[in-house]
Amino acid sequence: MASPAVDDYLKTIYHHTEWQTDRITPSQLAGELGLAPSSVTEMVQKLATQGLVTHRPYGPIALSEAGEHRAAAIIRRHRLIETWLVREFGYSWDEVHDEAEVLEHSISDRLLERIDERLGYPRFDPHGDAIPDASGHVHREPFVLLATAAPGHAGRVLRVSDRDPRLLRAMEAAGVSVGADVTVTDADTLRIGGDEVTLPAEAAGAVWLSA
């Protein structure tokens, strides 16, 4: 089944375990996609029949090897396009997600590889998410969620979730960017270059630091 709907399911399942280890449940998947649980159950059964996921009734869902390969391919497209829009067209990091959602289904493989080449084969998108290479492999270093980082923890900002554009704008205004060196004061405060920066409450669950 080659369709944007299938790709959206696979991407969502893939995303769920990128920055933590618990597998996604059917109810969580329904919530992420904004769909009725019955619709999700039906599609998951179809994906399992196609060999793209493994699943038992009412249990968590995992990608098969084939499903992970396909999910990595579409995520590669999405994140390369986001990086391209920021670097080449001046988009800000809070503007690119919806544009990439449209373009990821329409550009050719040839154009995608030219984009990758022009950008210098980037490993991370503007939000710090890893860009799978052409074979589906990714590079990640050990990380810690800001909410669980101990006071005094020093590290680099590895990732800021792109789920909420408003939060991205607030983080940019606070001087928080991917790659910035920070020291944790508490879950709501970082020290950046000697300055204490107060973050929105949502940041604690949306910022990842090097471990």
C-alpha positions in Angstrom: 0.0 0.0 0.0 1.8 3.1 -1.2 -0.1 6.1 0.2 0.4 9.2 2.3 -1.9 7.7 5.0 0.2 4.6 5.4 3.3 6.8 5.5 1.8 8.9 8.2 1.1 5.9 10.4 4.6 4.6 9.9 6.2 8.0 10.6 4.2 8.4 13.8 5.2 4.9 15.1 8.8 5.7 14.2 8.8 9.1 15.9 7.4 7.7 19.1 10.5 5.7 20.0 13.2 8.1 18.7 13.7 9.8 22.0 12.4 7.2 24.4 12.0 3.4 24.4 8.3 2.6 25.2 6.4 1.4 22.2 3.3 3.2 21.0 -0.1 1.8 22.0 -3.1 1.9 19.7 -4.8 4.5 21.8 -1.7 6.7 21.7 -1.5 6.3 17.9 -5.1 7.3 17.6 -4.5 10.4 19.7 -1.4 11.4 17.7 -3.2 11.0 14.4 -6.5 12.5 15.6 -8.4 9.5 14.4 -11.0 7.2 16.0 -9.6 4.1 17.7 -11.6 1.8 15.4 -10.1 3.4 12.3 -6.6 2.9 13.8 -7.2 -0.7 14.7 -8.3 -1.4 11.1 -5.3 0.2 9.6 -2.9 -1.4 12.0 -4.3 -4.8 11.0 -3.7 -3.9 7.3 -0.1 -2.8 8.1 0.5 -6.0 9.9 -0.8 -8.0 7.0 1.6 -6.1 4.7 4.5 -7.0 7.0 5.1 -3.4 8.0 4.3 -3.6 11.8 4.1 -6.3 14.4 1.2 -6.2 16.8 -1.0 -8.3 19.0 -4.6 -7.2 20.0 -4.6 -4.4 22.6 -0.8 -4.5 22.8 1.9 -2.0 21.7 2.9 -1.6 18.0 6.3 -1.9 16.6 7.7 -1.4 13.1 9.0 -4.5 11.3 12.3 -4.2 9.5 10.5 -3.4 6.3 8.3 -0.8 8.1 11.2 0.8 9.7 13.0 1.1 6.4 10.0 2.7 4.8 9.4 5.0 7.7 13.1 6.1 7.7 12.8 6.9 4.0 9.8 9.2 4.3 11.3 10.8 7.4 14.5 11.4 5.5 12.5 13.2 2.9 10.7 15.3 5.5 13.8 16.4 7.4 15.9 17.1 4.3 13.1 19.3 3.0 12.9 21.2 6.3 16.6 21.8 6.3 16.5 22.9 2.7 13.7 25.4 3.4 15.6 26.9 6.3 19.0 27.1 4.7 18.0 28.0 1.1 14.7 29.9 1.4 15.0 31.7 4.8 12.2 29.8 6.5 12.3 29.9 10.3 12.3 26.6 12.2 8.7 27.1 13.3 7.4 27.4 9.7 8.8 24.4 7.9 6.8 21.4 9.2 3.6 21.9 7.3 5.5 22.8 4.1 7.5 19.6 4.4 4.4 17.6 5.0 3.2 18.6 1.5 6.5 18.4 -0.3 7.6 15.1 1.0 5.0 13.3 -1.1 5.7 15.2 -4.3 9.4 15.6 -5.0 11.3 12.9 -6.9 14.1 10.7 -5.5 16.5 12.4 -7.9 15.6 15.9 -6.6 15.9 14.7 -3.0 19.4 13.4 -3.6 20.4 16.7 -5.2 19.0 18.6 -2.2 21.1 16.3 0.1 24.2 16.9 -2.0 23.7 20.7 -2.1 23.2 20.9 1.7 26.4 18.9 2.3 24.7 15.7 3.5 23.4 17.1 6.8 22.9 14.6 9.7 20.3 16.7 11.6 17.4 18.9 10.7 16.8 22.4 12.1 15.1 21.0 15.3 18.0 18.6 16.0 16.2 15.4 14.7 18.4 13.0 13.0 18.2 12.7 9.2 18.4 9.0 8.1 20.9 8.4 5.4 20.0 6.8 2.1 20.2 3.3 3.8 18.0 4.3 6.7 20.8 4.6 9.3 20.9 7.5 11.8 23.5 8.9 14.2 22.4 9.9 17.7 24.5 10.6 20.8 23.4 9.8 24.4 20.8 12.3 25.5 18.7 13.4 28.5 15.3 15.1 28.6 15.4 18.5 30.2 12.7 17.5 32.6 14.9 14.7 34.0 18.2 16.6 33.9 19.8 17.2 37.3 20.5 20.8 38.4 24.1 21.7 37.3 23.9 19.4 34.3 26.0 20.9 31.5 25.5 19.9 27.9 24.5 21.0 24.4 20.9 21.4 23.2 20.4 18.4 20.9 16.8 18.7 20.0 13.8 20.9 20.5 10.4 19.3 19.6 8.8 20.8 16.5 5.3 19.8 17.7 4.3 23.4 18.9 5.4 26.3 16.6 4.5 28.7 19.4 7.0 27.0 21.7 9.7 27.1 19.0 9.2 30.9 18.7 9.4 31.3 22.5 12.6 29.2 22.6 14.2 31.2 19.8 13.3 34.5 21.7 14.9 33.1 24.8 18.1 32.4 22.9 17.8 28.6 22.9 18.9 26.9 19.7 20.2 23.5 18.7 23.9 23.2 19.5 23.8 25.8 22.2 25.9 25.1 25.3 23.8 25.3 28.4 23.8 24.5 32.1 20.6 23.4 33.9 19.5 25.4 36.8 16.1 23.7 37.0 13.6 22.3 34.6 12.4 25.9 33.8 15.7 27.7 33.8 19.0 27.4 31.8 22.2 29.3 32.0 23.4 30.3 28.6 26.6 32.2 28.3 26.4 33.4 31.8 22.8 34.5 31.6 19.9 32.9 33.4 17.1 32.2 30.9 13.6 31.3 32.1 11.8 28.9 29.7 8.1 28.3 29.1 6.7 25.5 31.3 6.3 23.2 28.2 10.0 23.3 27.5 10.9 20.7 30.1 9.2 18.0 28.1 10.3 19.3 24.7 14.1 19.9 25.0 16.8 17.2 24.9 20.4 17.8 26.0 23.6 15.8 25.5 24.0 13.4 28.4 
